Amino acid sequence: MTLFTHRAPEVKLDKERTALVLVDIQNDFLTEGGKYYVLIEELMKRNNVNANLETLLQASKDNNYPVFMSPHYFFPHDHKGKTALGHMEDLALHGGVVSRESPLHFHDVPGSGADVPDRFRKYMEDSETTVTSRHVSYAPTSDLALLLRRRKIEKVIMAGPVANLCLEDHMRNLIQHGFEVIMVRDAVAAASNEEGAGYDAAMINWRFMANAVWTTEETVRRMAEAAKE
């Protein structure tokens, strides 16, 4: 077997053209007792995901990088679909993950599984944070690429709790739209099944596809360096 060892040209951040893109920053994924958290709890703790996400958010605020967050919601009308769902999407929909009562109001969201965890709220309730429309399945069936383009963003730093599903599909979508993509390997988690670890699958794919795969420490250092230039 021939081992793939190629390294792409080094990514250089441009502060005016770079944003932090987070996916599924919601209680059901990130908070103990969350409906999806139980599937990724071990890796969440091992990778110190919540702390690393907070470090990325703090670095974005300290260095004036815009933040984008793509949320995942399920509404009652999603249960009316007639087509078969994949295993994980079916589990999420029928297990009540990130469920909301209606797309027309938010009164049931505060403190729910669909809400942003309290520890991250202070970083995201400002004019430099854009919360996109929801993604329904894994890929961003949302306005993410459009909103990034309107800010003239060309490079994105990406993280979130579901590395091999929602986060990876967002990565693939943004690559298709021509963005340079940096994935943060220790600000992510993933579930496993009898075939193996979703985290390992993500890391393998990202090494093939992303422009760079960095740790939180390296990402924050590079963000700070680019902000000084």
N, C-alpha and C positions, 0 to 999 in steps of 0.2 A: 504494500500500500504506500502510495506517495503522500507524504504529509504536506499540507498546505501551510506555507510559512510566509507568504508575501505580506509586506507591510505597505499600506498606502502612504502617499505623501502626508507629512505631519499637518494636522489641522491647526490653523492659527485663528484664534478668536478675534473678531472685530466687534468691539463693544456696541457700536451703533447698528450692527446688523445681526446681533445674537440675542436669543431669548431662551428662557427656561420654560420647557413644556412638560407639564405634569398630567398624568392620567389617573383617574379613579381616586382622587384624594378625598375619600369619603369614609364615614364611620364603619360601614359594613366590611370594608377592606382593611382598615388600618387600626381599628379599635378592638381591644379584647372583648369578646362576646359578639362581635360582628358576624353576620351570617356567612360571609366569605372568609373572614379572618381565621376561622377554625381550620380551614384547609391549608393555610399558609403560615400558621402561627410559629412553627419551629424555625422557618427560614426568616421570618420577620424579626425574630429575636436574635438569631445567629448573625444576620447581616446588620443588625441595629438600624433597621430601615427607617423607622420614624425619626430617630435622631439625625440620620443622614439627610432625610428629606428636609428637616428643619434647618440643617446646616446649609443646604442649597438655597432655601428660601431666604435665609439671613444674608447669604452672600449676594443674592440677587438684589436685595434691598440696600445693602451696604454699598454696592457698586453700580446701582441704578440700571439693572437689567430688567426688561419687562418680563412678566410671568404670564403664562397661559395655562389654563386648566380645563381639560375635557372631562366632564362628568358622565357617569353612566346612570340612567334612570330607567325604570320600568313603570308603565302606567296601566290602568285596568284594560285599556283597549289593546294592549300588547297580547293579552290572553285570548283575543279573538282571532289570532292568526290561524290559517288553515294549513300551512306548510310545516313539515317536520323540522325540529330544531336539532342542532348538534348537542352532544351530551352536556357540556358545561353551560351552554346558554339555556338549555332546558332546565338544568338544576338551578341556575340563578333566577330565572323567571318564576318558576313554580315554588322555589324556596323563599321567595319574598326579598331577594337581595336588592338593595337600593330602590325599593318600591315607593311610589308616590300615589296619592289619591287622584290627582288631576294635573294636567299640564297648565291649567289656568290659574292655579293658586299655589302658595307655598306654606300655608298655615300648618301643614302636617310635617314639614321638613325639619324645623329646628329640633336638634337632639336626636333625630331619627337616623337610621342606617344610611340614608341618602345624603345626610348633611356633612359638611366639612368638619373634621375633628377640631375641637376647641383649641388645641395647641397650635394649629396652623392658621386659625382665623385672623389673628392679628397681622399676619403677613399678606393676607389675600384680600382684605377689605379696603382696597385703595384703588386709585385711578390707574395704577401701573399694572394691575392684575386684570386679565381678561378671562372670564368664564364663558366658554363656548356653549353652543347648543349641545344637547346630549348626543352621545353615540348609543345606538340601539344594540348592535351586535358587538363586534370587536373593533372594526375599523371606524374611523371618525366619519360617520354619516352626518357630519356637522360642518360648521363654517370655519374650522381651524385654519386650513391653508389660506383661505381668503383673508382672514383677520391678520395672519402673519404677514401676508403680502402687503396689506395696507399699512403696516408698520415698517415696511421695507426690510423685513427680517430675511436673512439668507442662511443662517446657521442656527440650529436648535440643539439644546442640551436636554435630554429626556430622561425621566424617571417615573416610577409608579409601582404599585404593589403586584400587578399581574403581568410579569415580564414576558411570558411566552404567548400571551393571548392579546389582550387589549393594547398593551404597550407596544408589543412587536407589530401589531397591525397598524397602529398609528405611525410607527417608524417606517414601515413599508410604504404607506400612503404618502408620507412626506418625502421620502426618497423619490417616489414617482413624480412628485411635484417639483423636484429639482433642488430640494434643500440639502445642505450638508448636515449630517446627523451625528451627534455625540451621545452615546448611551452611558449612563452611570451605573456600573455593575453592582455596587453595594447599596444602592438606594432602591432596590427592587426585590421582589420575592416571587414565588410561583408554587403551584400545587404539583403533586406527583401522582402517578398512577402505576399500574403494573408494568408499563413499558419503561418507566424510568422517571427522572426528575425533570419537571418543566423548566427549572432554572438552568440545568445543563443544556437543554435544547435551545433555550434563548441565547446563552453565551456562545454556543457554536454558531448559530445563525447570525448573531450580531458581528462576530469576528469576520464572517464572510461578507456582510452587507453594509454595516455602518461605516462611517468615515473614521470613527474612533470609538474605543471602549475604555473609559477612564474610571478610576475610583473617585469617591466624593472628595477626598483630600486633593487629588490632582486637579479635579474640576474646579474647586474653589480657588486653588492657587492660580490656575490659568485665567480664571475670571478676574481676579484681582490684578494680575499682571496686565491683562488687556485693558482694564479700566484706567491704568496709569499712563498708557501710551497716548 
